[in-house]
Amino acid sequence: MRRYLIDNVLPFWMRHGIDREAGGIITMLDRKGRVYGTDKNVWFIGRTMYTYSLAYNELDKRAEYLDVAKAMYDFLPMC
């Protein structure tokens, strides 16, 4: 399970879900990462911040995990 998270889940959301232009995370993705809606959910943004913070602290000190967590933290006041 840990390997699947590190190799598949976390990279998928970093590659497809992070909205690098407007901030936050796009939750309306199909399994291939194609966007079918641009609504953002504050709960999911908070969950993303928590997940990537935990991944950084408990799995691997990858700067990209911390970058995602910080980006979600910075976006939350805009919600």
Biotite code that builds the C-alpha atoms (Angstrom):
import biotite.structure as struc

atoms = struc.array([
    struc.Atom([0.000, 0.000, 0.000], chain_id="A", res_id=1, res_name="MET", atom_name="CA", element="C"),
    struc.Atom([2.819, 2.402, 0.891], chain_id="A", res_id=2, res_name="ARG", atom_name="CA", element="C"),
    struc.Atom([4.564, 1.753, -2.426], chain_id="A", res_id=3, res_name="ARG", atom_name="CA", element="C"),
    struc.Atom([1.321, 2.310, -4.355], chain_id="A", res_id=4, res_name="TYR", atom_name="CA", element="C"),
    struc.Atom([0.820, 5.631, -2.595], chain_id="A", res_id=5, res_name="LEU", atom_name="CA", element="C"),
    struc.Atom([4.373, 6.789, -3.330], chain_id="A", res_id=6, res_name="ILE", atom_name="CA", element="C"),
    struc.Atom([4.540, 5.459, -6.891], chain_id="A", res_id=7, res_name="ASP", atom_name="CA", element="C"),
    struc.Atom([0.995, 6.129, -8.094], chain_id="A", res_id=8, res_name="ASN", atom_name="CA", element="C"),
    struc.Atom([-1.391, 8.167, -5.964], chain_id="A", res_id=9, res_name="VAL", atom_name="CA", element="C"),
    struc.Atom([0.798, 11.096, -4.911], chain_id="A", res_id=10, res_name="LEU", atom_name="CA", element="C"),
    struc.Atom([2.415, 11.543, -8.360], chain_id="A", res_id=11, res_name="PRO", atom_name="CA", element="C"),
    struc.Atom([-0.987, 11.316, -10.106], chain_id="A", res_id=12, res_name="PHE", atom_name="CA", element="C"),
    struc.Atom([-2.413, 14.224, -8.123], chain_id="A", res_id=13, res_name="TRP", atom_name="CA", element="C"),
    struc.Atom([0.780, 16.270, -8.442], chain_id="A", res_id=14, res_name="MET", atom_name="CA", element="C"),
    struc.Atom([0.809, 15.740, -12.209], chain_id="A", res_id=15, res_name="ARG", atom_name="CA", element="C"),
    struc.Atom([-2.884, 16.211, -12.957], chain_id="A", res_id=16, res_name="HIS", atom_name="CA", element="C"),
    struc.Atom([-4.731, 17.804, -10.037], chain_id="A", res_id=17, res_name="GLY", atom_name="CA", element="C"),
    struc.Atom([-2.612, 20.717, -8.878], chain_id="A", res_id=18, res_name="ILE", atom_name="CA", element="C"),
    struc.Atom([-3.897, 23.919, -10.454], chain_id="A", res_id=19, res_name="ASP", atom_name="CA", element="C"),
    struc.Atom([-0.629, 25.731, -11.039], chain_id="A", res_id=20, res_name="ARG", atom_name="CA", element="C"),
    struc.Atom([-2.329, 28.756, -12.597], chain_id="A", res_id=21, res_name="GLU", atom_name="CA", element="C"),
    struc.Atom([-5.206, 29.554, -10.230], chain_id="A", res_id=22, res_name="ALA", atom_name="CA", element="C"),
    struc.Atom([-4.111, 27.607, -7.161], chain_id="A", res_id=23, res_name="GLY", atom_name="CA", element="C"),
    struc.Atom([-5.721, 24.785, -5.236], chain_id="A", res_id=24, res_name="GLY", atom_name="CA", element="C"),
    struc.Atom([-6.468, 21.356, -6.603], chain_id="A", res_id=25, res_name="ILE", atom_name="CA", element="C"),
    struc.Atom([-8.893, 20.286, -9.288], chain_id="A", res_id=26, res_name="ILE", atom_name="CA", element="C"),
    struc.Atom([-10.919, 17.333, -8.066], chain_id="A", res_id=27, res_name="THR", atom_name="CA", element="C"),
    struc.Atom([-12.914, 16.533, -11.174], chain_id="A", res_id=28, res_name="MET", atom_name="CA", element="C"),
    struc.Atom([-10.499, 14.225, -12.979], chain_id="A", res_id=29, res_name="LEU", atom_name="CA", element="C"),
    struc.Atom([-11.049, 10.934, -14.708], chain_id="A", res_id=30, res_name="ASP", atom_name="CA", element="C"),
    struc.Atom([-8.694, 7.989, -14.182], chain_id="A", res_id=31, res_name="ARG", atom_name="CA", element="C"),
    struc.Atom([-6.371, 9.240, -16.898], chain_id="A", res_id=32, res_name="LYS", atom_name="CA", element="C"),
    struc.Atom([-6.102, 12.671, -15.308], chain_id="A", res_id=33, res_name="GLY", atom_name="CA", element="C"),
    struc.Atom([-8.330, 14.475, -17.793], chain_id="A", res_id=34, res_name="ARG", atom_name="CA", element="C"),
    struc.Atom([-10.226, 17.398, -16.290], chain_id="A", res_id=35, res_name="VAL", atom_name="CA", element="C"),
    struc.Atom([-14.007, 17.259, -16.689], chain_id="A", res_id=36, res_name="TYR", atom_name="CA", element="C"),
    struc.Atom([-14.847, 20.140, -14.345], chain_id="A", res_id=37, res_name="GLY", atom_name="CA", element="C"),
    struc.Atom([-13.007, 22.920, -12.564], chain_id="A", res_id=38, res_name="THR", atom_name="CA", element="C"),
    struc.Atom([-14.932, 23.148, -9.289], chain_id="A", res_id=39, res_name="ASP", atom_name="CA", element="C"),
    struc.Atom([-12.751, 23.102, -6.189], chain_id="A", res_id=40, res_name="LYS", atom_name="CA", element="C"),
    struc.Atom([-13.749, 21.714, -2.830], chain_id="A", res_id=41, res_name="ASN", atom_name="CA", element="C"),
    struc.Atom([-12.362, 23.254, 0.366], chain_id="A", res_id=42, res_name="VAL", atom_name="CA", element="C"),
    struc.Atom([-12.512, 19.876, 2.119], chain_id="A", res_id=43, res_name="TRP", atom_name="CA", element="C"),
    struc.Atom([-10.398, 18.275, -0.615], chain_id="A", res_id=44, res_name="PHE", atom_name="CA", element="C"),
    struc.Atom([-7.901, 21.141, -0.522], chain_id="A", res_id=45, res_name="ILE", atom_name="CA", element="C"),
    struc.Atom([-7.504, 20.642, 3.226], chain_id="A", res_id=46, res_name="GLY", atom_name="CA", element="C"),
    struc.Atom([-7.213, 16.887, 2.773], chain_id="A", res_id=47, res_name="ARG", atom_name="CA", element="C"),
    struc.Atom([-4.545, 17.402, 0.119], chain_id="A", res_id=48, res_name="THR", atom_name="CA", element="C"),
    struc.Atom([-2.594, 19.682, 2.441], chain_id="A", res_id=49, res_name="MET", atom_name="CA", element="C"),
    struc.Atom([-2.827, 17.061, 5.206], chain_id="A", res_id=50, res_name="TYR", atom_name="CA", element="C"),
    struc.Atom([-1.893, 14.154, 2.915], chain_id="A", res_id=51, res_name="THR", atom_name="CA", element="C"),
    struc.Atom([1.183, 15.790, 1.410], chain_id="A", res_id=52, res_name="TYR", atom_name="CA", element="C"),
    struc.Atom([2.303, 17.141, 4.801], chain_id="A", res_id=53, res_name="SER", atom_name="CA", element="C"),
    struc.Atom([2.015, 13.635, 6.233], chain_id="A", res_id=54, res_name="LEU", atom_name="CA", element="C"),
    struc.Atom([3.824, 12.152, 3.238], chain_id="A", res_id=55, res_name="ALA", atom_name="CA", element="C"),
    struc.Atom([6.663, 14.629, 3.759], chain_id="A", res_id=56, res_name="TYR", atom_name="CA", element="C"),
    struc.Atom([6.892, 13.971, 7.504], chain_id="A", res_id=57, res_name="ASN", atom_name="CA", element="C"),
    struc.Atom([6.294, 10.211, 7.543], chain_id="A", res_id=58, res_name="GLU", atom_name="CA", element="C"),
    struc.Atom([7.237, 8.746, 4.149], chain_id="A", res_id=59, res_name="LEU", atom_name="CA", element="C"),
    struc.Atom([9.968, 10.746, 2.486], chain_id="A", res_id=60, res_name="ASP", atom_name="CA", element="C"),
    struc.Atom([11.270, 14.290, 2.873], chain_id="A", res_id=61, res_name="LYS", atom_name="CA", element="C"),
    struc.Atom([10.658, 15.095, -0.795], chain_id="A", res_id=62, res_name="ARG", atom_name="CA", element="C"),
    struc.Atom([10.554, 18.831, -1.387], chain_id="A", res_id=63, res_name="ALA", atom_name="CA", element="C"),
    struc.Atom([7.731, 18.352, -3.899], chain_id="A", res_id=64, res_name="GLU", atom_name="CA", element="C"),
    struc.Atom([5.460, 16.981, -1.137], chain_id="A", res_id=65, res_name="TYR", atom_name="CA", element="C"),
    struc.Atom([6.140, 20.017, 1.011], chain_id="A", res_id=66, res_name="LEU", atom_name="CA", element="C"),
    struc.Atom([5.605, 22.320, -1.984], chain_id="A", res_id=67, res_name="ASP", atom_name="CA", element="C"),
    struc.Atom([2.132, 20.844, -2.576], chain_id="A", res_id=68, res_name="VAL", atom_name="CA", element="C"),
    struc.Atom([1.200, 21.135, 1.111], chain_id="A", res_id=69, res_name="ALA", atom_name="CA", element="C"),
    struc.Atom([2.346, 24.785, 1.186], chain_id="A", res_id=70, res_name="LYS", atom_name="CA", element="C"),
    struc.Atom([0.475, 25.583, -2.020], chain_id="A", res_id=71, res_name="ALA", atom_name="CA", element="C"),
    struc.Atom([-2.756, 24.210, -0.519], chain_id="A", res_id=72, res_name="MET", atom_name="CA", element="C"),
    struc.Atom([-2.163, 26.131, 2.719], chain_id="A", res_id=73, res_name="TYR", atom_name="CA", element="C"),
    struc.Atom([-1.640, 29.350, 0.765], chain_id="A", res_id=74, res_name="ASP", atom_name="CA", element="C"),
    struc.Atom([-4.804, 28.739, -1.268], chain_id="A", res_id=75, res_name="PHE", atom_name="CA", element="C"),
    struc.Atom([-7.158, 28.036, 1.654], chain_id="A", res_id=76, res_name="LEU", atom_name="CA", element="C"),
    struc.Atom([-7.826, 31.709, 2.582], chain_id="A", res_id=77, res_name="PRO", atom_name="CA", element="C"),
    struc.Atom([-9.077, 32.210, -0.983], chain_id="A", res_id=78, res_name="MET", atom_name="CA", element="C"),
    struc.Atom([-11.833, 29.604, -0.539], chain_id="A", res_id=79, res_name="CYS", atom_name="CA", element="C"),
])
